Amino acid sequence: MFDALAGRYDLMNDLMSMGQVRLWRQRVRRILAPLPGERVLDLAAGTGTSSEVFAEAGADCVACDFSLGMLTSGKRRLGDSGAGKGALEGRAGFEGRVAFAAGDAVRLPFRDDSFDAVSISFGLRNVHGTQAALEEMYRVTRPGGRLVVCEFSRITVPPVDMLYRRYLTAVLPAIARRVARNPVAYDYLAESITDWPAQRELADVIRAAGWSSVKWRNVTLGVVAIHVGRKLRVPA
């Protein structure tokens, strides 16, 4: 499904979110606060648009996704040579690098303690095994490292949340039928959002996977929630 969406994925994200997705990415960057030289894993990265914001801050980012179609589209978009290093290094505004890697979130192809931070935006609800994926993220993060999960959530004002649910189940699929090449995928999008746990429930799953200092911040009234966590340092 995601392979079929790859060509117009970023355009459709902008359209369906009315441009908000760009603001959400920047919010994730500020919360994760990547530093020059840090290694960041951007999981379910798609075409790498979410990874670019980390490279802008000077971090070396691995854009990892299960969909080869998404990765291929991203490498083409960024002018990747195919050698694993993205074309961001040396481009105006970019100090870090982006490398693309295929991988399954519940069986990541990286060593233990490989990354300073791990982020996943709008992809955790697509993984078959939420806690298993969070445990894998924990494994590949170094002690003291951090987690940022950006995902659709529950609006905190009930009447507004009810209107939003109607938008998801009726309006969004109608728009997709007019402009998307694979409108069935947007039926899935609406279903996956409405079935996703609320903020507190997701926080409990993150804690159960081993993460500490778990908390969240609502964005756009709770349309999106950004959860954070830490991997405790090993005692001396």
C-alpha positions in Angstrom: 0.0 0.0 0.0 2.7 2.5 0.9 4.8 1.5 -2.1 1.8 2.6 -4.2 1.5 5.9 -2.4 5.1 6.9 -2.5 5.1 9.1 -5.6 2.5 11.6 -4.2 2.9 10.8 -0.5 4.3 14.1 0.6 1.9 16.1 -1.5 -1.1 14.2 -0.1 0.2 14.7 3.5 0.3 18.5 2.9 -3.2 18.4 1.4 -4.9 16.2 4.0 -3.3 18.1 6.9 -3.9 21.5 5.4 -0.2 22.2 5.7 -0.1 21.4 9.4 2.3 18.4 8.9 5.2 20.8 8.3 4.6 22.5 11.6 4.3 19.2 13.3 7.7 18.2 11.9 9.3 21.3 13.2 7.7 20.8 16.6 9.2 17.3 16.7 12.6 18.7 15.9 12.5 21.3 18.7 11.4 18.6 21.2 14.0 16.1 20.1 16.7 18.9 19.9 19.2 17.1 17.8 22.8 18.3 18.2 25.5 18.4 15.5 27.2 15.0 15.2 24.5 13.1 17.0 23.1 9.9 15.4 19.4 10.0 15.0 17.2 7.1 13.9 14.1 8.3 12.1 11.8 5.3 11.9 8.9 4.9 9.4 10.6 7.8 7.7 8.9 7.3 4.4 10.6 9.6 1.8 12.8 11.2 4.3 11.0 14.5 4.7 10.9 14.0 8.5 14.6 13.2 8.5 15.7 16.4 6.7 14.7 18.5 9.7 17.2 16.6 11.9 19.9 17.0 9.3 19.3 20.7 9.2 20.4 20.8 12.9 23.6 19.0 12.0 22.6 15.4 13.1 23.5 12.4 11.1 20.1 10.7 10.5 19.2 7.2 9.3 15.8 7.3 7.5 14.5 3.8 8.1 11.3 2.4 6.6 9.7 -0.9 5.7 8.5 0.3 2.3 11.1 0.1 -0.4 8.9 2.2 -2.6 9.0 5.1 -0.1 12.8 4.8 0.3 13.4 4.8 -3.4 11.2 7.8 -3.8 13.0 9.6 -1.0 16.5 8.8 -2.4 15.4 10.1 -5.8 14.0 13.2 -4.3 17.1 14.0 -2.3 19.4 13.1 -5.2 21.0 10.2 -3.4 23.9 8.5 -5.2 22.8 5.1 -3.9 25.9 4.8 -1.7 23.9 5.2 1.5 24.7 8.9 2.1 22.0 11.5 1.3 22.8 14.6 -0.7 22.1 16.9 2.1 25.6 17.3 3.3 27.0 20.5 1.8 23.6 21.7 0.7 22.7 25.2 2.0 21.0 24.9 5.3 22.1 21.3 5.9 25.1 20.3 8.0 24.2 16.7 8.8 23.6 13.7 6.6 20.7 11.4 5.7 21.3 7.8 5.0 18.4 5.5 3.9 17.9 2.0 5.3 15.3 -0.7 4.8 14.1 -2.2 8.1 11.3 -3.8 10.1 10.4 -1.8 13.2 10.0 -5.0 15.3 13.4 -6.4 14.1 15.6 -3.4 13.5 18.9 -4.0 11.6 21.1 -2.0 14.0 23.3 -2.9 16.9 22.5 -2.2 20.5 23.1 1.4 21.7 23.6 2.7 18.2 21.7 6.0 18.3 21.6 9.1 20.5 17.9 9.5 19.7 15.0 7.7 18.0 12.0 9.3 16.5 8.9 7.9 14.7 6.3 10.2 13.3 2.9 9.0 12.1 4.2 5.5 11.7 3.8 3.7 15.0 0.1 2.9 14.5 1.1 1.1 11.2 3.4 -1.3 13.0 2.2 -4.8 13.8 3.2 -4.9 17.4 3.4 -1.5 19.0 5.2 -2.5 22.2 7.6 -4.8 20.3 8.6 -1.8 18.1 9.1 0.4 21.2 11.3 -2.3 22.8 13.4 -2.4 19.6 13.8 1.4 19.7 14.9 1.1 23.3 17.5 -1.6 22.3 19.1 0.5 19.6 19.2 3.7 21.7 22.2 4.4 23.9 21.9 4.8 27.7 20.7 8.3 28.4 19.3 8.6 24.9 15.8 9.8 24.0 12.6 8.8 22.2 10.1 11.1 20.4 6.9 9.6 19.1 4.6 11.9 17.1 1.3 10.3 16.3 -2.4 11.2 15.7 -4.3 11.2 19.0 -7.5 12.3 20.7 -8.8 15.9 20.7 -9.2 17.0 24.3 -12.5 18.9 23.7 -15.2 16.3 23.2 -17.5 18.2 20.8 -14.5 19.2 18.6 -13.3 15.6 18.8 -16.7 14.4 17.5 -16.5 16.7 14.5 -13.0 15.6 13.8 -14.0 11.9 13.8 -16.7 12.8 11.3 -14.1 14.5 9.1 -11.9 11.4 9.3 -14.7 8.9 8.4 -16.6 10.9 5.8 -14.8 14.0 4.5 -11.2 12.7 4.3 -12.1 9.6 2.2 -14.3 11.8 -0.1 -11.3 14.1 -0.7 -9.1 11.1 -1.3 -11.5 9.6 -3.9 -11.1 12.8 -5.9 -7.3 13.4 -5.7 -5.5 10.3 -4.6 -4.3 7.5 -6.9 -5.1 4.9 -4.2 -8.1 6.2 -2.2 -8.6 2.9 -0.4 -5.4 3.7 1.6 -7.1 6.8 3.1 -10.0 4.6 4.3 -7.3 2.7 6.2 -5.8 6.0 7.4 -9.1 7.1 9.0 -9.6 3.7 10.5 -6.1 3.5 12.0 -6.5 6.9 13.6 -9.9 6.3 15.1 -8.7 2.9 16.5 -5.5 4.3 18.0 -5.2 4.6 21.8 -5.5 7.9 23.5 -2.6 9.8 25.0 -2.5 8.2 28.4 -2.9 4.7 27.1 0.0 5.1 24.6 2.2 6.5 27.4 1.5 3.3 29.4 2.6 1.2 26.4 5.8 3.3 26.1 6.6 2.8 29.8 5.9 -1.0 29.5 8.6 -1.1 26.7 11.2 0.1 29.2 11.2 3.9 28.6 11.4 6.3 31.6 10.3 9.9 32.1 7.5 9.4 29.7 5.2 12.4 29.1 3.3 13.9 26.2 2.4 17.2 24.7 -0.8 17.8 22.7 -0.5 19.7 19.4 -3.4 21.2 17.5 -5.9 20.5 20.3 -4.8 16.9 20.5 -5.2 16.0 16.8 -1.5 15.1 17.3 0.3 14.1 20.5 4.1 14.1 20.9 5.3 11.5 23.5 8.8 11.6 24.8 10.9 9.1 26.9 14.4 8.4 28.1 16.5 5.3 28.3 18.0 5.3 31.8 21.8 5.4 32.0 23.4 2.2 33.3 24.5 2.6 36.9 28.3 2.8 37.4 
